[in-house]
Each structure stands twice: as structure tokens, then as C-alpha cells.
């Protein structure tokens, strides 16, 4: 840049140089005048007061530069409205998606158990259609209203009862177990996933934000919306964890890379407090940080009283179940709905992109007071469960990527799966290709294996023919259109 400036100045200097081409006669006359001027005090070379004129060609003077009139700057272009803005006067936005998939499961299972949303075995399926309305709170009070329709909405609604695989509430297809059936909810193709009001607290320089209503959990890497996940199926860490909370959440952002959360809510997956005999709500803690461009950290913690649900023997008297071989159809505990303390924490580290490569690890740990029971269903101690879910993703191009997941889930007291001593592995590989705008297509192979017969088990789902299996393999194909 400095060299170009010098070149420009030199051009300007050369263009202002005066060039003279006098003839021989003019040169002689000039010499005579010079001699005369030396002898006369009244004449000087080039003196404008001299009565004599010269025949020398006058120097060409540069044309005077007329200052240009000040230009009025052009008005700034009006930014185009966001494509999802449907009510400009109210700053209300709208978007949604439709998610469909097909699944092959070589077992005789009527549904694929221990899946959050892709449980339709050997079938073409609609997961869910979702509609979302929202108003940003940048200029005042905002809101979010997110609704789900379809079998996925039904699956989400069943997760209002954590403990003993609350997602089974009806087993997606019904169960003959009295204990399990008692935890069911009416089938519905509609679920109100989120409905909350949010606003920035005045005089906080938009650093402190408040939410009130029902909102998604802060815990774990995977989310309810398939558009926010890397794979078709969700892991056990998501499936057996919190989905939503109803209450109040405060969000403090002291800078652009740090977000702190503190909330009070009704516990897991419930829009009302069902903790009988308890007047203490759950506490929510969260930290989301992005200290460098390639590192994201997410820690969340939930602690407070939670019901333990109706204790039952999900294996209907089979060996390995809580009731053991020969037990009754369902073993119940009369005070299961009395809340006891539950702690749950999740820690997520996301690294990437580094040369098109992403790495994620999601560790979770849960603990429930008096969550372990004996063969008669009487609480005999505390229950715990923990998991490690790990992802490796490589972006092949702007529109294609491949993802691998390895997960282990431990349920030593059977609180989440209904089978004490359970350990489950999940190994999955997905290929994603966004071959058109607003379209996501995926294909997935997944292998699950456990040390207990969890799969194709008639006790979990009356439509399963059995025999119960220790492993299962599935192939899914998915198509999502966002609008």
C-alpha cells in the first residue's frame, strides 16, 4: 500500500511539470534582453513591471481546482426482514420441521425398546412435526411457544416419570404389567414442549435475563429436536435424563464467552410439582462457557426432592428382575410417590472444529435416596446411575459428515432400567448429507448390547414376542425438512 501511494504522488508531480520549446531567434532576443537588464536597474528578467514584452512562451499554469460540493451520504440500506418473521409489527417469528424415518430391526420386536423417538421397528414412521413461535426479548418482553405433533410428542410426554425407564409409560405399544401400566399417560399426538416468557432485567445492561414457564433442560449434549442432533437415534444418557423443567430460570452473561444459570423448578419433565409432602422445589445450576473458539464447556446440576414412582418388577418374575424368579406380576411399594432427594449432574466438553474434526464427551451421574429396593419392593438403600457418551464427527464437506458414537450406561441398582446390575453399550455410526437447502438426510447403523435381557422383552412391551435378547441391531434412514 505504501508503494502504491508513492507511485500515485510521482504521477501527480510529472503531470504538473512545464515544458518549453523556444526557437533560435527567441533565444538570441532573450540574450540581448538579459544583457540590457544587467545594465539597467529598471529591468529584471521575468519582472511583470517591465514595459517590454518577451516572446517567450508563457508557462502553462495548472487549472484552478474547484472544490467539489460536499456529497450527502446515501441513506443506509434497510436490512431485509428475517425470513422467519411473520408479524413484523410484533417482531414475532415462526419456524418448524417435519421428521420422518424408516427402521429395520431384525428381531420380532413390535417396537425398538430403549429408544427415545426412533422406536418404530420394521416400519416407515413419522417421528414428529414441530411448530415454534417466538419473540426475541431484545426490545422488551419475549416468549417461546414450541409444540410437537405425532408419535414423538407421545414419546416425550411419557418421560414425565423418571425412574424405571419412565419413557416406557405404556411401552410405546402397551404393556401387560400392572405396575408398568400404572405409570402410563393417555396417548396423545400433541405435546407442549416449551412455553415461557423471557425478558432482560432492567438496569443490568442486558447481562441478566429471566425465564418463567416450561423450558428445555440444560443437561447433556443431545436435545429433543432432531435438527439439533448429530445422529438419528438418541443415546441412553439423553433417553433416561431430564427433558424439560417448569419454573423460573435466571441467565447471567458477564461477557460474550460465559453464561451462568440459576433456577428453581418442579423437577424433571413435569409441568406441575407432584412431590407429595414436600414444599421444597428443585434447584438448577448451569455453566456454559466458550473460552476459546474451538472449545465449549457445559456443566449442569439439578438437586431436590423427586418421587420414585411405583416400584415394579418389569420382568414379570423373570430371573434378574427386582422381584426375582417366581415373583408376582408387579411388585409395588406404597410410599413410592413420597419424594426423596435426587441429585443429577452432567458435564459436556465439545472440541472443534479442528481440521474438520469434532470431539464431544458427555458424562452424567444421578443419585436417588432410597431408590434401591429388595425383592419385595421395599427400599433398602440409595440408588445411583451414571453414563459416558462420546462422539467423533468428521465433516467431509459443507453438506456431508460422518459421526460415530460410543456410550456406556450403568444402572447398578436398577432404578432406571428396572434390572439391578445393568450395563449397556451403544455403538452407532451415522452418515449425513444435506443434499438440498433446509433438508437433512441421514442413515444410521446402531448396535446395542447389555448384560441383562433388555431387548424384545414382552415385559417391557406386550407386543414383543420374545425371547428377550441381550443385544439388538437396527438400521435407520431419516429425512427432515425445516421451514
C-alpha positions in Angstrom: 0.0 0.0 0.0 2.8 2.4 0.8 4.5 1.7 -2.6 1.2 2.4 -4.4 0.9 5.8 -2.6 4.3 6.8 -3.7 3.6 5.9 -7.3 0.5 8.0 -7.3 2.3 11.1 -5.9 5.0 10.8 -8.6 2.4 10.7 -11.3 0.9 13.9 -10.0 4.3 15.6 -9.9 5.1 14.6 -13.5 1.8 15.9 -14.8 2.4 19.4 -13.4 5.9 19.9 -15.0 6.1 22.9 -17.5 7.8 22.1 -20.9 9.3 24.9 -23.0 10.5 24.7 -26.7 12.0 28.1 -27.7 13.2 28.8 -31.3 16.8 30.1 -32.2 15.5 33.7 -32.8 13.8 33.8 -29.5 16.9 32.6 -27.8 19.0 35.4 -29.3 16.4 38.0 -28.3 16.4 36.7 -24.8 20.2 37.0 -24.6 20.0 40.7 -25.6 17.4 41.4 -23.1 19.4 39.7 -20.4 22.4 41.9 -21.2 20.3 45.0 -21.2 18.8 44.0 -17.9 22.1 43.7 -16.3 22.9 47.3 -17.2 19.6 48.8 -16.3 18.2 48.9 -12.8 14.7 49.2 -14.2 14.6 45.8 -15.9 14.8 42.4 -14.4 14.2 39.0 -16.0 10.7 38.0 -15.6 9.6 41.2 -13.9 6.0 41.8 -14.6 6.5 45.6 -14.3 8.9 45.7 -17.3 7.3 47.8 -20.2 8.8 45.4 -22.6 7.3 42.2 -23.5 9.1 39.0 -24.3 8.3 36.5 -27.0 9.0 33.7 -24.6 6.1 31.2 -24.4 4.4 31.7 -21.1 4.4 28.9 -18.7 1.2 27.0 -18.6 -0.4 27.2 -15.1 -2.4 24.4 -13.7 -6.1 24.9 -14.0 -7.5 26.1 -10.7 -9.1 23.2 -8.7 -12.7 23.9 -7.9 -13.6 22.3 -4.6 -16.3 19.7 -5.1 -19.5 20.2 -3.3 -20.0 18.1 -0.2 -21.8 15.0 -1.0 -24.7 13.8 1.1 -24.1 10.3 2.2 -26.5 7.8 0.9 -29.0 6.6 3.4 -28.2 3.2 4.9 -30.0 0.3 3.3 -32.9 -1.0 5.2 -32.0 -4.6 6.3 -34.1 -7.3 4.8 -36.5 -8.8 7.3 -35.6 -12.2 8.7 -37.2 -14.9 6.6 -39.0 -16.4 9.6 -40.5 -13.0 10.6 -44.3 -13.4 10.2 -45.6 -10.5 12.3 -43.2 -7.6 11.8 -45.3 -5.2 13.9 -44.9 -7.5 16.9 -41.5 -9.0 16.0 -42.9 -12.5 16.1 -41.1 -15.3 14.3 -42.1 -18.7 13.1 -40.4 -21.9 12.0 -40.8 -25.7 12.2 -39.8 -29.0 10.8 -41.2 -32.4 9.8 -39.1 -35.5 10.7 -39.8 -38.9 9.1 -37.8 -42.1 9.2 -37.8 -45.8 8.4 -36.3 -48.5 10.6 -35.2 -52.1 10.1 -34.9 -54.3 13.2 -34.3 -58.0 12.5 -35.8 -59.1 15.8 -39.5 -59.8 16.3 -40.0 -56.7 18.5 -43.1 -54.7 17.8 -41.2 -51.6 18.9 -37.5 -51.0 19.5 -37.2 -50.6 23.2 -35.0 -48.1 25.0 -35.2 -45.6 22.2 -36.5 -42.0 22.7 -38.0 -41.4 19.3 -36.9 -44.0 16.7 -38.9 -46.9 18.2 -40.9 -47.9 15.2 -39.4 -51.2 14.3 -39.7 -52.5 10.7 -41.8 -49.7 9.6 -42.0 -46.3 7.9 -42.6 -43.7 10.6 -43.4 -40.1 11.4 -41.4 -39.0 14.3 -42.8 -35.5 14.8 -43.8 -32.3 13.3 -42.8 -29.2 15.3 -44.1 -25.6 15.2 -42.3 -22.8 17.0 -43.4 -19.2 17.6 -41.2 -16.8 19.4 -40.5 -13.2 20.0 -36.9 -12.1 20.9 -36.6 -10.1 24.1 -34.1 -7.6 22.7 -36.5 -4.7 22.9 -38.6 -5.8 25.9 -40.5 -9.0 26.8 -40.2 -12.1 24.6 -41.7 -15.5 24.5 -41.3 -19.0 23.1 -44.1 -21.4 22.2 -42.9 -24.8 20.9 -45.4 -27.5 20.1 -44.8 -31.1 18.9 -47.2 -33.3 17.0 -47.0 -37.0 16.2 -45.6 -40.2 17.9 -42.6 -38.2 19.0 -44.9 -35.9 21.0 -46.3 -39.0 22.7 -42.9 -40.3 23.4 -41.8 -37.1 25.1 -45.0 -36.9 27.2 -44.2 -40.4 28.6 -41.0 -39.1 30.1 -42.8 -37.2 32.8 -41.9 -40.0 35.3 -38.2 -40.7 35.5 -37.2 -43.9 37.3 -37.7 -47.4 35.9 -37.5 -46.3 32.3 -40.3 -43.7 32.5 -40.1 -43.5 28.7 -41.9 -46.9 28.6 -45.0 -45.4 30.2 -47.2 -47.8 28.1 -44.1 -49.2 26.4 -44.9 -47.1 23.3 -47.2 -50.0 22.5 -48.8 -51.0 25.8 -47.7 -53.5 28.5 -49.5 -56.3 30.4 -47.6 -55.3 33.5 -49.9 -53.8 36.1 -47.1 -51.9 37.7 -45.8 -50.5 34.5 -49.2 -49.8 33.2 -50.0 -47.6 36.3 -47.2 -45.2 35.2 -48.8 -44.6 31.7 -50.4 -41.5 30.4 -53.2 -41.2 27.9 -51.9 -41.5 24.3 -51.7 -38.0 22.7 -50.2 -36.8 19.4 -49.7 -33.4 20.9 -47.2 -32.1 23.4 -46.4 -28.6 24.6 -42.6 -28.8 24.7 -41.8 -25.3 25.7 -43.9 -22.3 26.7 -42.2 -19.5 28.6 -41.8 -15.7 28.9 -38.3 -14.2 28.9 -37.0 -10.6 29.4 -33.9 -8.7 30.4 -33.9 -7.4 33.9 -33.9 -3.6 33.8 -30.7 -1.7 34.6 -28.4 -4.8 34.1 -27.0 -3.8 30.7 -28.7 -6.9 29.2 -26.5 -9.1 31.2 -29.2 -10.6 33.4 -32.2 -12.4 31.7 -35.2 -14.1 33.3 -37.3 -17.0 32.1 -40.6 -18.2 33.5 -42.6 -21.2 32.3 -41.6 -24.5 30.8 -38.3 -24.8 29.0 -35.8 -27.4 27.9 -33.2 -28.8 30.2 -29.6 -27.5 30.3 -28.3 -31.1 30.8 -26.5 -33.2 28.3 -25.4 -32.8 24.6 -28.4 -34.3 22.7 -31.7 -32.5 22.6 -35.3 -33.2 21.7 -35.2 -31.6 18.2 -33.6 -33.9 15.7 -32.4 -30.9 13.8 -30.1 -30.1 16.8 -28.6 -33.6 17.0 -25.8 -35.3 15.0 -27.4 -38.7 14.8 -30.8 -40.3 14.2 -31.2 -42.1 17.5 -30.5 -40.6 20.9 -28.3 -42.3 23.5 -29.3 -43.6 26.9 -27.8 -40.5 28.5 -30.5 -38.4 26.8 -33.3 -41.0 27.0 -33.0 -41.6 30.7 -32.3 -38.0 31.6 -34.3 -34.8 32.1 -36.1 -33.3 29.1 -37.9 -30.2 30.4 -38.4 -28.2 33.6 -41.1 -25.8 34.7 -40.2 -22.9 36.9 -38.0 -19.8 36.9 -34.5 -19.6 35.4 -32.1 -16.7 35.6 -29.3 -16.3 33.0 -26.3 -14.1 33.7 -23.8 -13.3 30.9 -21.0 -11.2 32.2 -19.2 -11.4 28.9 -19.5 -12.9 25.4 -18.0 -16.3 26.4 -19.5 -17.0 29.8 -23.1 -17.9 30.7 -24.3 -18.7 34.2 -27.7 -20.1 35.1 -29.6 -20.4 38.4 -33.2 -21.7 38.6 -35.9 -23.1 40.7 -38.3 -25.6 39.2 -40.7 -28.5 39.7 -38.1 -31.2 38.9 -37.8 -33.4 35.9 -40.2 -33.5 33.0 -43.3 -32.2 34.9 -45.4 -29.1 34.4 -46.5 -29.2 38.0 -45.0 -30.2 41.3 -46.0 -33.8 42.2 -43.7 -34.2 45.2 -46.3 -35.2 47.8 -45.4 -34.0 51.2 -42.6 -31.7 50.1 -42.5 -28.0 49.9 -39.0 -27.7 48.5 -38.5 -27.3 44.8 -35.6 -28.4 42.7 -32.5 -26.2 42.2 -30.9 -25.8 38.8 -27.3 -24.7 38.3 -25.6 -24.2 34.9 -22.4 -23.0 33.3 -21.9 -22.7 29.6 -18.5 -21.3 28.5 -16.6 -20.8 25.3 -13.1 -19.8 26.5 -11.6 -20.3 23.0 -13.1 -20.6 19.6 -12.7 -24.4 19.4 -13.8 -25.3 23.0 -17.3 -25.3 24.5 -17.9 -26.4 28.1 -21.3 -27.1 29.6 -21.9 -28.1 33.3 -25.4 -28.5 34.7 -26.7 -29.7 38.1 -30.2 -30.5 39.5 -30.9 -31.3 43.1 -34.0 -31.6 45.1 -36.8 -33.9 46.1 -38.2 -36.2 43.4 -40.8 -39.0 43.5 -39.5 -42.5 42.9 -42.6 -43.7 41.1 -44.4 -47.0 41.6 -41.8 -49.7 42.0 -42.5 -52.7 39.9 -40.8 -55.8 38.5 -40.5 -55.1 34.8 -39.5 -58.6 34.0 -42.7 -60.1 35.4 -41.0 -62.6 37.6 -38.1 -63.5 35.4 -34.6 -64.1 36.8 -32.7 -60.9 37.2 -35.7 -58.7 37.9 -36.2 -56.9 41.1 -38.8 -59.4 42.2 -36.6 -62.3 41.1 -37.8 -65.6 39.5 -41.3 -66.5 40.5 -42.3 -63.1 41.8 -45.7 -61.6 41.2 -46.6 -59.7 38.1 -45.7 -56.4 39.6 -44.2 -55.6 43.0 -45.3 -52.2 44.3 -44.2 -50.0 47.2 -46.9 -48.0 48.8 -44.7 -44.9 49.5 -43.1 -44.7 46.1 -44.7 -41.3 45.5 -43.2 -39.9 48.7 -40.3 -37.7 47.4 -36.7 -38.4 48.3 -33.7 -36.4 47.4 -32.3 -36.7 43.9 -29.0 -35.3 42.6 -28.2 -35.2 38.9 -25.2 -33.6 37.1 -24.0 -33.6 33.5 -20.7 -32.4 32.1 -20.2 -31.8 28.4 -16.9 -30.9 26.6 -17.1 -30.1 22.9 -13.9 -29.6 20.9 -13.9 -28.4 17.3 -13.7 -27.8 14.6 -10.1 -28.7 14.2 -9.3 -29.6 10.6 -13.0 -30.6 10.1 -12.9 -32.8 13.2 -15.1 -32.6 16.2 -14.9 -34.4 19.6 -17.6 -34.5 22.3 -17.8 -36.2 25.6 -20.9 -36.2 27.8 -20.6 -37.6 31.4 -23.6 -37.8 33.7 -24.3 -39.0 37.2 -27.5 -39.5 39.2 -28.3 -40.4 42.7 -31.7 -41.1 44.4 -32.2 -41.5 48.1 -34.0 -44.8 48.9 -34.0 -45.7 45.3 -32.8 -49.3 45.7 -35.3 -51.9 46.7 -35.2 -55.6 47.7 -37.2 -58.4 46.1 -40.4 -57.4 47.9 -40.1 -53.8 46.7 -39.1 -52.3 50.0 -36.4 -49.6 49.8 -33.1 -50.9 51.2 -30.7 -48.1 50.2 -29.8 -45.4 47.8 -29.7 -45.8 44.0 -27.2 -44.4 41.6 -26.6 -44.4 37.8 -24.0 -42.9 35.5 -23.0 -42.8 31.9 -20.4 -41.7 29.4 -21.4 -40.8 25.9 -18.7 -39.9 23.3 -18.9 -38.6 19.8 -16.5 -38.3 16.9 -17.5 -36.3 13.9 -15.7 -35.5 10.6 -17.1 -33.0 8.1 -16.5 -34.4 4.7 -17.7 -31.2 3.0 -20.1 -28.3 3.7 -23.0 -30.7 3.2 -21.8 -34.1 4.3 -20.4 -35.5 7.5 -19.9 -38.8 9.3 -20.4 -39.4 13.0 -19.6 -42.2 15.4 -20.9 -42.6 19.0 -19.8 -44.9 21.8 -21.7 -44.9 25.0 -21.8 -46.9 28.2 -24.7 -46.7 30.7 -24.6 -48.2 34.2 -27.6 -48.8 36.4 -26.3 -50.9 39.3 -29.5 -50.6 41.4 -31.9 -51.0 38.5 -33.5 -47.6 39.3 -33.7 -46.5 35.6 -34.0 -49.8 33.8 -35.8 -51.9 36.4 -33.0 -54.5 36.3 -30.3 -54.3 39.0 -26.7 -54.6 37.8 -27.5 -53.4 34.3 -24.7 -52.2 32.0 -25.5 -51.2 28.4 -23.3 -50.3 25.4 -24.3 -48.3 22.4 -22.2 -48.2 19.3 -23.6 -46.2 16.3 -22.4 -44.7 13.0 -24.3 -42.1 11.0 -23.8 -40.6 7.6 -25.5 -37.2 6.9 -26.0 -35.5 3.6 -27.8 -32.2 3.3 -28.5 -32.5 -0.4 -30.9 -29.6 -0.7 -31.4 -26.4 1.3 -33.4 -27.0 4.5 -33.1 -30.7 4.1 -31.2 -33.2 6.3 -30.9 -36.8 5.3 -29.2 -39.5 7.4 -28.6 -43.2 7.5 -27.5 -45.0 10.7 -26.4 -48.4 11.9 -26.6 -49.0 15.6 -25.7 -51.9 17.8 -26.8 -52.2 21.5 -25.8 -54.9 23.9 -26.4 -55.4 27.6 -25.6 -57.8 30.4 -29.3 -58.3 31.0 -32.1 -59.3 28.5 -33.5 -55.8 27.9 -34.4 -56.1 24.2 -37.5 -57.6 22.6 -38.7 -58.3 26.1 -42.5 -58.9 26.4 -42.4 -57.4 30.0 -41.4 -54.0 28.6 -43.9 -54.2 25.7 -46.8 -56.5 25.3 -46.3 -56.5 21.6 -42.8 -58.1 21.9 -42.9 -61.8 21.2 -39.6 -62.7 22.8 -37.5 -64.4 23.7 -35.8 -61.4 25.5 -32.4 -60.6 24.0 -29.1 -59.3 25.3 -28.4 -57.2 22.1 -30.1 -55.7 19.1 -29.1 -54.2 15.8 -31.0 -51.5 13.8 -30.7 -49.6 10.6 -32.5 -46.2 10.3 -33.0 -43.8 7.4 -34.2 -40.3 8.2 -35.4 -37.3 6.3 -36.0 -33.8 7.9 -37.4 -30.8 6.2 -37.1 -27.4 8.0 -39.2 -24.4 7.2 
